[in-house]
Amino acid sequence: MSLVLTLASRNLFHDRLRFVATLVGIVFSVVLVMIQMGLFLGFGRMVTTMVDNASADFWILPKGGQML
């Protein structure tokens, strides 16, 4: 094990309360990112559902509008 990893592990595991607080913070941030990604993907699916299920062969858009 290299010196850097040895020092990092000793520093991290020396104070268990700080280690637990750090892990809780990391898990909380990952959960928030996953919730945000779920909302983003769900919103995108909800918006495109109407276009995907429409039986239109021709779309009329305003000038400068674009269909993705």
All heavy atoms as a GROMACS GRO file, in nm:
protein
  527
    1MET      N    1   0.085  -0.118   0.000
    1MET     CA    2   0.000   0.000   0.000
    1MET      C    3   0.090   0.124   0.000
    1MET      O    4   0.185   0.132   0.076
    1MET     CB    5  -0.091  -0.004   0.123
    1MET     CG    6  -0.200   0.099   0.124
    1MET     SD    7  -0.300   0.083   0.272
    1MET     CE    8  -0.459   0.070   0.200
    2SER      N    9   0.058   0.219  -0.084
    2SER     CA   10   0.143   0.337  -0.094
    2SER      C   11   0.126   0.426   0.028
    2SER      O   12   0.032   0.414   0.106
    2SER     CB   13   0.111   0.415  -0.221
    2SER     OG   14  -0.015   0.478  -0.207
    3LEU      N   15   0.218   0.516   0.045
    3LEU     CA   16   0.217   0.607   0.159
    3LEU      C   17   0.094   0.697   0.158
    3LEU      O   18   0.034   0.724   0.263
    3LEU     CB   19   0.345   0.691   0.160
    3LEU     CG   20   0.359   0.792   0.273
    3LEU    CD1   21   0.362   0.720   0.407
    3LEU    CD2   22   0.481   0.878   0.254
    4VAL      N   23   0.054   0.740   0.040
    4VAL     CA   24  -0.062   0.829   0.029
    4VAL      C   25  -0.188   0.756   0.074
    4VAL      O   26  -0.269   0.811   0.152
    4VAL     CB   27  -0.077   0.879  -0.117
    4VAL    CG1   28  -0.206   0.958  -0.134
    4VAL    CG2   29   0.042   0.963  -0.157
    5LEU      N   30  -0.209   0.633   0.029
    5LEU     CA   31  -0.326   0.556   0.071
    5LEU      C   32  -0.323   0.522   0.219
    5LEU      O   33  -0.426   0.521   0.287
    5LEU     CB   34  -0.339   0.429  -0.013
    5LEU     CG   35  -0.374   0.450  -0.160
    5LEU    CD1   36  -0.375   0.318  -0.234
    5LEU    CD2   37  -0.508   0.518  -0.172
    6THR      N   38  -0.205   0.496   0.272
    6THR     CA   39  -0.192   0.466   0.414
    6THR      C   40  -0.231   0.588   0.498
    6THR      O   41  -0.309   0.577   0.593
    6THR     CB   42  -0.048   0.424   0.449
    6THR    OG1   43  -0.013   0.312   0.369
    6THR    CG2   44  -0.035   0.388   0.594
    7LEU      N   45  -0.178   0.705   0.462
    7LEU     CA   46  -0.211   0.826   0.535
    7LEU      C   47  -0.359   0.862   0.521
    7LEU      O   48  -0.423   0.904   0.618
    7LEU     CB   49  -0.124   0.942   0.487
    7LEU     CG   50   0.023   0.936   0.528
    7LEU    CD1   51   0.100   1.049   0.462
    7LEU    CD2   52   0.038   0.941   0.677
    8ALA      N   53  -0.414   0.844   0.401
    8ALA     CA   54  -0.555   0.875   0.379
    8ALA      C   55  -0.645   0.784   0.460
    8ALA      O   56  -0.742   0.829   0.522
    8ALA     CB   57  -0.587   0.864   0.231
    9SER      N   58  -0.615   0.656   0.463
    9SER     CA   59  -0.699   0.563   0.539
    9SER      C   60  -0.687   0.588   0.690
    9SER      O   61  -0.786   0.582   0.762
    9SER     CB   62  -0.664   0.419   0.505
    9SER     OG   63  -0.532   0.390   0.544
   10ARG      N   64  -0.568   0.618   0.738
   10ARG     CA   65  -0.551   0.649   0.881
   10ARG      C   66  -0.628   0.775   0.918
   10ARG      O   67  -0.692   0.781   1.024
   10ARG     CB   68  -0.405   0.666   0.915
   10ARG     CG   69  -0.329   0.537   0.924
   10ARG     CD   70  -0.186   0.562   0.964
   10ARG     NE   71  -0.108   0.439   0.959
   10ARG     CZ   72   0.022   0.433   0.976
   10ARG    NH1   73   0.090   0.543   1.001
   10ARG    NH2   74   0.083   0.317   0.968
   11ASN      N   75  -0.620   0.877   0.834
   11ASN     CA   76  -0.691   1.002   0.861
   11ASN      C   77  -0.841   0.981   0.857
   11ASN      O   78  -0.915   1.037   0.938
   11ASN     CB   79  -0.649   1.108   0.758
   11ASN     CG   80  -0.704   1.244   0.791
   11ASN    OD1   81  -0.731   1.274   0.905
   11ASN    ND2   82  -0.721   1.325   0.688
   12LEU      N   83  -0.888   0.901   0.764
   12LEU     CA   84  -1.032   0.880   0.747
   12LEU      C   85  -1.091   0.798   0.862
   12LEU      O   86  -1.198   0.829   0.913
   12LEU     CB   87  -1.058   0.809   0.614
   12LEU     CG   88  -1.201   0.803   0.565
   12LEU    CD1   89  -1.257   0.944   0.548
   12LEU    CD2   90  -1.207   0.730   0.432
   13PHE      N   91  -1.022   0.694   0.903
   13PHE     CA   92  -1.076   0.603   1.005
   13PHE      C   93  -1.039   0.644   1.148
   13PHE      O   94  -1.084   0.581   1.242
   13PHE     CB   95  -1.030   0.460   0.978
   13PHE     CG   96  -1.083   0.404   0.849
   13PHE    CD1   97  -0.996   0.357   0.752
   13PHE    CD2   98  -1.219   0.399   0.824
   13PHE    CE1   99  -1.044   0.305   0.634
   13PHE    CE2  100  -1.268   0.348   0.705
   13PHE     CZ  101  -1.180   0.302   0.610
   14HIS      N  102  -0.959   0.748   1.164
   14HIS     CA  103  -0.919   0.790   1.299
   14HIS      C  104  -1.038   0.844   1.379
   14HIS      O  105  -1.058   0.805   1.493
   14HIS     CB  106  -0.810   0.897   1.290
   14HIS     CG  107  -0.770   0.951   1.423
   14HIS    ND1  108  -0.697   0.876   1.513
   14HIS    CD2  109  -0.792   1.070   1.483
   14HIS    CE1  110  -0.678   0.948   1.622
   14HIS    NE2  111  -0.734   1.067   1.607
   15ASP      N  112  -1.117   0.930   1.318
   15ASP     CA  113  -1.234   0.986   1.386
   15ASP      C  114  -1.359   0.924   1.323
   15ASP      O  115  -1.402   0.962   1.215
   15ASP     CB  116  -1.234   1.138   1.369
   15ASP     CG  117  -1.342   1.206   1.450
   15ASP    OD1  118  -1.411   1.136   1.527
   15ASP    OD2  119  -1.356   1.329   1.437
   16ARG      N  120  -1.417   0.828   1.390
   16ARG     CA  121  -1.530   0.752   1.334
   16ARG      C  122  -1.654   0.839   1.314
   16ARG      O  123  -1.728   0.819   1.219
   16ARG     CB  124  -1.563   0.633   1.423
   16ARG     CG  125  -1.448   0.536   1.436
   16ARG     CD  126  -1.496   0.395   1.422
   16ARG     NE  127  -1.387   0.302   1.449
   16ARG     CZ  128  -1.324   0.237   1.353
   16ARG    NH1  129  -1.357   0.255   1.228
   16ARG    NH2  130  -1.227   0.153   1.383
   17LEU      N  131  -1.677   0.935   1.402
   17LEU     CA  132  -1.793   1.022   1.387
   17LEU      C  133  -1.783   1.106   1.260
   17LEU      O  134  -1.881   1.122   1.186
   17LEU     CB  135  -1.808   1.112   1.510
   17LEU     CG  136  -1.931   1.201   1.514
   17LEU    CD1  137  -2.058   1.115   1.513
   17LEU    CD2  138  -1.928   1.289   1.637
   18ARG      N  139  -1.665   1.159   1.234
   18ARG     CA  140  -1.644   1.236   1.111
   18ARG      C  141  -1.659   1.147   0.988
   18ARG      O  142  -1.713   1.189   0.886
   18ARG     CB  143  -1.507   1.302   1.114
   18ARG     CG  144  -1.486   1.398   0.997
   18ARG     CD  145  -1.357   1.472   1.010
   18ARG     NE  146  -1.244   1.377   1.003
   18ARG     CZ  147  -1.118   1.412   1.014
   18ARG    NH1  148  -1.087   1.536   1.038
   18ARG    NH2  149  -1.024   1.322   1.004
   19PHE      N  150  -1.611   1.024   0.998
   19PHE     CA  151  -1.623   0.929   0.888
   19PHE      C  152  -1.770   0.898   0.857
   19PHE      O  153  -1.812   0.899   0.741
   19PHE     CB  154  -1.548   0.800   0.923
   19PHE     CG  155  -1.562   0.691   0.820
   19PHE    CD1  156  -1.509   0.705   0.694
   19PHE    CD2  157  -1.627   0.572   0.850
   19PHE    CE1  158  -1.520   0.606   0.600
   19PHE    CE2  159  -1.639   0.472   0.758
   19PHE     CZ  160  -1.585   0.489   0.632
   20VAL      N  161  -1.851   0.875   0.960
   20VAL     CA  162  -1.993   0.848   0.941
   20VAL      C  163  -2.064   0.971   0.884
   20VAL      O  164  -2.148   0.960   0.793
   20VAL     CB  165  -2.058   0.802   1.074
   20VAL    CG1  166  -2.209   0.797   1.065
   20VAL    CG2  167  -2.003   0.667   1.116
   21ALA      N  168  -2.030   1.089   0.934
   21ALA     CA  169  -2.090   1.212   0.882
   21ALA      C  170  -2.055   1.232   0.735
   21ALA      O  171  -2.140   1.274   0.654
   21ALA     CB  172  -2.045   1.332   0.965
   22THR      N  173  -1.933   1.200   0.697
   22THR     CA  174  -1.891   1.211   0.558
   22THR      C  175  -1.968   1.113   0.470
   22THR      O  176  -2.017   1.149   0.362
   22THR     CB  177  -1.740   1.184   0.546
   22THR    OG1  178  -1.670   1.277   0.626
   22THR    CG2  179  -1.694   1.196   0.402
   23LEU      N  180  -1.983   0.989   0.516
   23LEU     CA  181  -2.058   0.890   0.439
   23LEU      C  182  -2.205   0.929   0.424
   23LEU      O  183  -2.262   0.912   0.316
   23LEU     CB  184  -2.047   0.752   0.505
   23LEU     CG  185  -1.918   0.676   0.483
   23LEU    CD1  186  -1.923   0.542   0.553
   23LEU    CD2  187  -1.890   0.659   0.336
   24VAL      N  188  -2.265   0.981   0.531
   24VAL     CA  189  -2.404   1.025   0.524
   24VAL      C  190  -2.419   1.138   0.423
   24VAL      O  191  -2.513   1.141   0.344
   24VAL     CB  192  -2.456   1.066   0.664
   24VAL    CG1  193  -2.588   1.140   0.655
   24VAL    CG2  194  -2.471   0.943   0.752
   25GLY      N  195  -2.325   1.232   0.423
   25GLY     CA  196  -2.330   1.342   0.326
   25GLY      C  197  -2.316   1.294   0.183
   25GLY      O  198  -2.387   1.342   0.094
   26ILE      N  199  -2.227   1.200   0.160
   26ILE     CA  200  -2.208   1.147   0.024
   26ILE      C  201  -2.332   1.071  -0.021
   26ILE      O  202  -2.379   1.089  -0.134
   26ILE     CB  203  -2.082   1.057   0.019
   26ILE    CG1  204  -1.958   1.142   0.035
   26ILE    CG2  205  -2.077   0.978  -0.111
   26ILE    CD1  206  -1.830   1.063   0.054
   27VAL      N  207  -2.388   0.987   0.064
   27VAL     CA  208  -2.509   0.912   0.029
   27VAL      C  209  -2.625   1.007   0.003
   27VAL      O  210  -2.702   0.990  -0.093
   27VAL     CB  211  -2.543   0.810   0.139
   27VAL    CG1  212  -2.682   0.752   0.120
   27VAL    CG2  213  -2.439   0.699   0.142
   28PHE      N  214  -2.640   1.110   0.086
   28PHE     CA  215  -2.747   1.207   0.068
   28PHE      C  216  -2.734   1.279  -0.066
   28PHE      O  217  -2.832   1.298  -0.137
   28PHE     CB  218  -2.745   1.307   0.184
   28PHE     CG  219  -2.856   1.407   0.179
   28PHE    CD1  220  -2.987   1.369   0.198
   28PHE    CD2  221  -2.829   1.540   0.155
   28PHE    CE1  222  -3.090   1.460   0.194
   28PHE    CE2  223  -2.931   1.634   0.150
   28PHE     CZ  224  -3.062   1.593   0.170
   29SER      N  225  -2.612   1.318  -0.104
   29SER     CA  226  -2.593   1.387  -0.231
   29SER      C  227  -2.620   1.295  -0.349
   29SER      O  228  -2.678   1.337  -0.450
   29SER     CB  229  -2.452   1.446  -0.240
   29SER     OG  230  -2.356   1.344  -0.243
   30VAL      N  231  -2.583   1.168  -0.338
   30VAL     CA  232  -2.611   1.073  -0.447
   30VAL      C  233  -2.761   1.052  -0.461
   30VAL      O  234  -2.814   1.047  -0.573
   30VAL     CB  235  -2.537   0.940  -0.421
   30VAL    CG1  236  -2.587   0.831  -0.514
   30VAL    CG2  237  -2.388   0.958  -0.437
   31VAL      N  238  -2.832   1.044  -0.349
   31VAL     CA  239  -2.978   1.028  -0.354
   31VAL      C  240  -3.042   1.150  -0.420
   31VAL      O  241  -3.133   1.137  -0.503
   31VAL     CB  242  -3.035   1.004  -0.212
   31VAL    CG1  243  -3.186   1.019  -0.210
   31VAL    CG2  244  -2.996   0.866  -0.164
   32LEU      N  245  -2.997   1.270  -0.386
   32LEU     CA  246  -3.051   1.390  -0.448
   32LEU      C  247  -3.026   1.394  -0.599
   32LEU      O  248  -3.114   1.432  -0.676
   32LEU     CB  249  -2.992   1.516  -0.382
   32LEU     CG  250  -3.042   1.548  -0.242
   32LEU    CD1  251  -2.971   1.672  -0.190
   32LEU    CD2  252  -3.192   1.568  -0.240
   33VAL      N  253  -2.908   1.352  -0.641
   33VAL     CA  254  -2.878   1.348  -0.785
   33VAL      C  255  -2.967   1.246  -0.855
   33VAL      O  256  -3.018   1.272  -0.965
   33VAL     CB  257  -2.728   1.317  -0.808
   33VAL    CG1  258  -2.701   1.284  -0.952
   33VAL    CG2  259  -2.643   1.434  -0.764
   34MET      N  260  -2.989   1.131  -0.793
   34MET     CA  261  -3.076   1.029  -0.854
   34MET      C  262  -3.221   1.077  -0.863
   34MET      O  263  -3.288   1.051  -0.964
   34MET     CB  264  -3.070   0.898  -0.774
   34MET     CG  265  -2.938   0.829  -0.782
   34MET     SD  266  -2.903   0.781  -0.952
   34MET     CE  267  -2.734   0.739  -0.940
   35ILE      N  268  -3.268   1.147  -0.762
   35ILE     CA  269  -3.403   1.202  -0.768
   35ILE      C  270  -3.413   1.304  -0.881
   35ILE      O  271  -3.510   1.304  -0.958
   35ILE     CB  272  -3.442   1.264  -0.633
   35ILE    CG1  273  -3.464   1.154  -0.529
   35ILE    CG2  274  -3.567   1.350  -0.644
   35ILE    CD1  275  -3.482   1.206  -0.388
   36GLN      N  276  -3.313   1.389  -0.894
   36GLN     CA  277  -3.314   1.490  -1.000
   36GLN      C  278  -3.310   1.424  -1.138
   36GLN      O  279  -3.381   1.467  -1.230
   36GLN     CB  280  -3.196   1.584  -0.983
   36GLN     CG  281  -3.201   1.704  -1.074
   36GLN     CD  282  -3.092   1.803  -1.044
   36GLN    OE1  283  -3.002   1.777  -0.966
   36GLN    NE2  284  -3.099   1.918  -1.107
   37MET      N  285  -3.230   1.320  -1.154
   37MET     CA  286  -3.225   1.249  -1.282
   37MET      C  287  -3.359   1.182  -1.313
   37MET      O  288  -3.405   1.181  -1.427
   37MET     CB  289  -3.113   1.145  -1.282
   37MET     CG  290  -2.976   1.202  -1.299
   37MET     SD  291  -2.953   1.288  -1.455
   37MET     CE  292  -2.976   1.157  -1.570
   38GLY      N  293  -3.422   1.125  -1.212
   38GLY     CA  294  -3.552   1.062  -1.232
   38GLY      C  295  -3.657   1.164  -1.274
   38GLY      O  296  -3.738   1.137  -1.364
   39LEU      N  297  -3.657   1.280  -1.211
   39LEU     CA  298  -3.750   1.385  -1.251
   39LEU      C  299  -3.725   1.432  -1.393
   39LEU      O  300  -3.818   1.452  -1.472
   39LEU     CB  301  -3.741   1.504  -1.154
   39LEU     CG  302  -3.799   1.482  -1.015
   39LEU    CD1  303  -3.763   1.598  -0.925
   39LEU    CD2  304  -3.949   1.465  -1.023
   40PHE      N  305  -3.598   1.449  -1.429
   40PHE     CA  306  -3.564   1.493  -1.563
   40PHE      C  307  -3.607   1.391  -1.668
   40PHE      O  308  -3.670   1.427  -1.769
   40PHE     CB  309  -3.413   1.518  -1.572
   40PHE     CG  310  -3.365   1.551  -1.709
   40PHE    CD1  311  -3.393   1.674  -1.766
   40PHE    CD2  312  -3.290   1.460  -1.782
   40PHE    CE1  313  -3.349   1.705  -1.893
   40PHE    CE2  314  -3.246   1.489  -1.909
   40PHE     CZ  315  -3.275   1.613  -1.964
   41LEU      N  316  -3.575   1.265  -1.646
   41LEU     CA  317  -3.611   1.163  -1.743
   41LEU      C  318  -3.762   1.142  -1.750
   41LEU      O  319  -3.818   1.122  -1.858
   41LEU     CB  320  -3.540   1.031  -1.711
   41LEU     CG  321  -3.389   1.034  -1.725
   41LEU    CD1  322  -3.329   0.903  -1.673
   41LEU    CD2  323  -3.347   1.060  -1.868
   42GLY      N  324  -3.829   1.148  -1.636
   42GLY     CA  325  -3.975   1.136  -1.635
   42GLY      C  326  -4.043   1.250  -1.707
   42GLY      O  327  -4.139   1.231  -1.781
   43PHE      N  328  -3.992   1.371  -1.687
   43PHE     CA  329  -4.050   1.487  -1.754
   43PHE      C  330  -4.028   1.477  -1.905
   43PHE      O  331  -4.118   1.505  -1.983
   43PHE     CB  332  -3.987   1.616  -1.700
   43PHE     CG  333  -4.039   1.739  -1.768
   43PHE    CD1  334  -4.167   1.783  -1.745
   43PHE    CD2  335  -3.959   1.812  -1.854
   43PHE    CE1  336  -4.216   1.897  -1.807
   43PHE    CE2  337  -4.006   1.925  -1.916
   43PHE     CZ  338  -4.135   1.968  -1.892
   44GLY      N  339  -3.909   1.436  -1.945
   44GLY     CA  340  -3.882   1.420  -2.088
   44GLY      C  341  -3.972   1.316  -2.151
   44GLY      O  342  -4.023   1.334  -2.262
   45ARG      N  343  -3.996   1.206  -2.082
   45ARG     CA  344  -4.084   1.101  -2.133
   45ARG      C  345  -4.228   1.151  -2.140
   45ARG      O  346  -4.301   1.122  -2.235
   45ARG     CB  347  -4.074   0.978  -2.045
   45ARG     CG  348  -4.151   0.858  -2.103
   45ARG     CD  349  -4.127   0.732  -2.023
   45ARG     NE  350  -3.986   0.695  -2.027
   45ARG     CZ  351  -3.913   0.669  -1.920
   45ARG    NH1  352  -3.966   0.677  -1.800
   45ARG    NH2  353  -3.786   0.635  -1.932
   46MET      N  354  -4.270   1.228  -2.040
   46MET     CA  355  -4.407   1.279  -2.036
   46MET      C  356  -4.431   1.377  -2.151
   46MET      O  357  -4.537   1.375  -2.215
   46MET     CB  358  -4.433   1.350  -1.903
   46MET     CG  359  -4.575   1.397  -1.885
   46MET     SD  360  -4.603   1.471  -1.724
   46MET     CE  361  -4.494   1.611  -1.729
   47VAL      N  362  -4.331   1.460  -2.181
   47VAL     CA  363  -4.346   1.559  -2.288
   47VAL      C  364  -4.350   1.491  -2.424
   47VAL      O  365  -4.429   1.528  -2.511
   47VAL     CB  366  -4.232   1.663  -2.280
   47VAL    CG1  367  -4.227   1.747  -2.404
   47VAL    CG2  368  -4.248   1.749  -2.158
   48THR      N  369  -4.268   1.392  -2.445
   48THR     CA  370  -4.261   1.328  -2.577
   48THR      C  371  -4.370   1.223  -2.600
   48THR      O  372  -4.389   1.179  -2.713
   48THR     CB  373  -4.124   1.262  -2.598
   48THR    OG1  374  -4.102   1.166  -2.496
   48THR    CG2  375  -4.014   1.365  -2.598
   49THR      N  376  -4.442   1.183  -2.496
   49THR     CA  377  -4.546   1.082  -2.512
   49THR      C  378  -4.656   1.130  -2.606
   49THR      O  379  -4.704   1.053  -2.690
   49THR     CB  380  -4.606   1.045  -2.375
   49THR    OG1  381  -4.502   0.991  -2.294
   49THR    CG2  382  -4.715   0.942  -2.389
   50MET      N  383  -4.695   1.256  -2.595
   50MET     CA  384  -4.800   1.308  -2.680
   50MET      C  385  -4.758   1.304  -2.828
   50MET      O  386  -4.836   1.264  -2.915
   50MET     CB  387  -4.836   1.452  -2.642
   50MET     CG  388  -4.948   1.511  -2.723
   50MET     SD  389  -4.984   1.681  -2.683
   50MET     CE  390  -4.841   1.764  -2.750
   51VAL      N  391  -4.635   1.341  -2.855
   51VAL     CA  392  -4.586   1.342  -2.994
   51VAL      C  393  -4.570   1.199  -3.044
   51VAL      O  394  -4.605   1.168  -3.158
   51VAL     CB  395  -4.454   1.420  -3.003
   51VAL    CG1  396  -4.396   1.412  -3.143
   51VAL    CG2  397  -4.474   1.564  -2.962
   52ASP      N  398  -4.520   1.111  -2.961
   52ASP     CA  399  -4.497   0.973  -3.003
   52ASP      C  400  -4.628   0.900  -3.032
   52ASP      O  401  -4.635   0.816  -3.123
   52ASP     CB  402  -4.420   0.896  -2.895
   52ASP     CG  403  -4.277   0.944  -2.883
   52ASP    OD1  404  -4.226   1.006  -2.979
   52ASP    OD2  405  -4.217   0.921  -2.777
   53ASN      N  406  -4.734   0.929  -2.957
   53ASN     CA  407  -4.861   0.859  -2.973
   53ASN      C  408  -4.957   0.929  -3.069
   53ASN      O  409  -5.066   0.879  -3.093
   53ASN     CB  410  -4.929   0.840  -2.837
   53ASN     CG  411  -4.852   0.743  -2.749
   53ASN    OD1  412  -4.786   0.653  -2.798
   53ASN    ND2  413  -4.859   0.764  -2.620
   54ALA      N  414  -4.917   1.042  -3.121
   54ALA     CA  415  -5.005   1.114  -3.215
   54ALA      C  416  -5.003   1.042  -3.349
   54ALA      O  417  -4.900   0.991  -3.394
   54ALA     CB  418  -4.958   1.257  -3.232
   55SER      N  419  -5.118   1.038  -3.413
   55SER     CA  420  -5.126   0.972  -3.544
   55SER      C  421  -5.117   1.074  -3.657
   55SER      O  422  -5.183   1.060  -3.759
   55SER     CB  423  -5.257   0.893  -3.553
   55SER     OG  424  -5.366   0.982  -3.537
   56ALA      N  425  -5.037   1.176  -3.637
   56ALA     CA  426  -5.023   1.282  -3.738
   56ALA      C  427  -4.907   1.249  -3.831
   56ALA      O  428  -4.803   1.201  -3.790
   56ALA     CB  429  -4.999   1.416  -3.671
   57ASP      N  430  -4.930   1.274  -3.960
   57ASP     CA  431  -4.824   1.257  -4.058
   57ASP      C  432  -4.759   1.390  -4.094
   57ASP      O  433  -4.655   1.392  -4.158
   57ASP     CB  434  -4.881   1.195  -4.187
   57ASP     CG  435  -4.929   1.053  -4.164
   57ASP    OD1  436  -4.868   0.984  -4.081
   57ASP    OD2  437  -5.027   1.012  -4.229
   58PHE      N  438  -4.821   1.498  -4.052
   58PHE     CA  439  -4.774   1.631  -4.091
   58PHE      C  440  -4.781   1.722  -3.968
   58PHE      O  441  -4.884   1.729  -3.901
   58PHE     CB  442  -4.864   1.684  -4.204
   58PHE     CG  443  -4.816   1.812  -4.264
   58PHE    CD1  444  -4.700   1.817  -4.339
   58PHE    CD2  445  -4.890   1.928  -4.248
   58PHE    CE1  446  -4.657   1.935  -4.395
   58PHE    CE2  447  -4.848   2.046  -4.304
   58PHE     CZ  448  -4.731   2.050  -4.378
   59TRP      N  449  -4.673   1.790  -3.939
   59TRP     CA  450  -4.668   1.880  -3.824
   59TRP      C  451  -4.650   2.022  -3.872
   59TRP      O  452  -4.567   2.050  -3.957
   59TRP     CB  453  -4.552   1.842  -3.731
   59TRP     CG  454  -4.577   1.716  -3.655
   59TRP    CD1  455  -4.548   1.592  -3.696
   59TRP    CD2  456  -4.637   1.706  -3.526
   59TRP    NE1  457  -4.587   1.500  -3.600
   59TRP    CE2  458  -4.641   1.568  -3.495
   59TRP    CE3  459  -4.689   1.798  -3.436
   59TRP    CZ2  460  -4.693   1.521  -3.377
   59TRP    CZ3  461  -4.741   1.750  -3.319
   59TRP    CH2  462  -4.744   1.612  -3.289
   60ILE      N  463  -4.726   2.113  -3.817
   60ILE     CA  464  -4.713   2.255  -3.851
   60ILE      C  465  -4.650   2.325  -3.730
   60ILE      O  466  -4.701   2.318  -3.620
   60ILE     CB  467  -4.850   2.318  -3.881
   60ILE    CG1  468  -4.911   2.248  -4.002
   60ILE    CG2  469  -4.836   2.468  -3.905
   60ILE    CD1  470  -5.051   2.293  -4.033
   61LEU      N  471  -4.537   2.391  -3.756
   61LEU     CA  472  -4.464   2.458  -3.651
   61LEU      C  473  -4.452   2.605  -3.684
   61LEU      O  474  -4.454   2.644  -3.801
   61LEU     CB  475  -4.322   2.399  -3.638
   61LEU     CG  476  -4.312   2.253  -3.599
   61LEU    CD1  477  -4.168   2.206  -3.608
   61LEU    CD2  478  -4.364   2.233  -3.460
   62PRO      N  479  -4.436   2.692  -3.585
   62PRO     CA  480  -4.413   2.833  -3.613
   62PRO      C  481  -4.278   2.852  -3.680
   62PRO      O  482  -4.188   2.768  -3.669
   62PRO     CB  483  -4.418   2.899  -3.476
   62PRO     CG  484  -4.391   2.790  -3.379
   62PRO     CD  485  -4.441   2.665  -3.442
   63LYS      N  486  -4.263   2.965  -3.747
   63LYS     CA  487  -4.137   2.994  -3.816
   63LYS      C  488  -4.024   2.998  -3.713
   63LYS      O  489  -4.034   3.063  -3.611
   63LYS     CB  490  -4.147   3.128  -3.889
   63LYS     CG  491  -4.026   3.158  -3.973
   63LYS     CD  492  -4.046   3.285  -4.052
   63LYS     CE  493  -3.926   3.306  -4.141
   63LYS     NZ  494  -3.944   3.419  -4.230
   64GLY      N  495  -3.920   2.927  -3.742
   64GLY     CA  496  -3.806   2.919  -3.650
   64GLY      C  497  -3.819   2.805  -3.549
   64GLY      O  498  -3.727   2.778  -3.475
   65GLY      N  499  -3.935   2.743  -3.543
   65GLY     CA  500  -3.955   2.631  -3.452
   65GLY      C  501  -3.884   2.508  -3.505
   65GLY      O  502  -3.860   2.494  -3.624
   66GLN      N  503  -3.850   2.421  -3.418
   66GLN     CA  504  -3.780   2.300  -3.463
   66GLN      C  505  -3.836   2.178  -3.392
   66GLN      O  506  -3.879   2.183  -3.278
   66GLN     CB  507  -3.631   2.311  -3.438
   66GLN     CG  508  -3.592   2.343  -3.295
   66GLN     CD  509  -3.443   2.353  -3.281
   66GLN    OE1  510  -3.370   2.279  -3.346
   66GLN    NE2  511  -3.397   2.444  -3.196
   67MET      N  512  -3.839   2.070  -3.462
   67MET     CA  513  -3.885   1.943  -3.410
   67MET      C  514  -3.762   1.861  -3.377
   67MET      O  515  -3.675   1.842  -3.461
   67MET     CB  516  -3.971   1.874  -3.515
   67MET     CG  517  -4.043   1.756  -3.464
   67MET     SD  518  -4.188   1.814  -3.377
   67MET     CE  519  -4.273   1.663  -3.363
   68LEU      N  520  -3.751   1.815  -3.255
   68LEU     CA  521  -3.632   1.738  -3.216
   68LEU      C  522  -3.645   1.594  -3.249
   68LEU      O  523  -3.739   1.529  -3.249
   68LEU     CB  524  -3.608   1.757  -3.066
   68LEU     CG  525  -3.582   1.899  -3.023
   68LEU    CD1  526  -3.568   1.906  -2.871
   68LEU    CD2  527  -3.456   1.954  -3.086
   0.00000   0.00000   0.00000
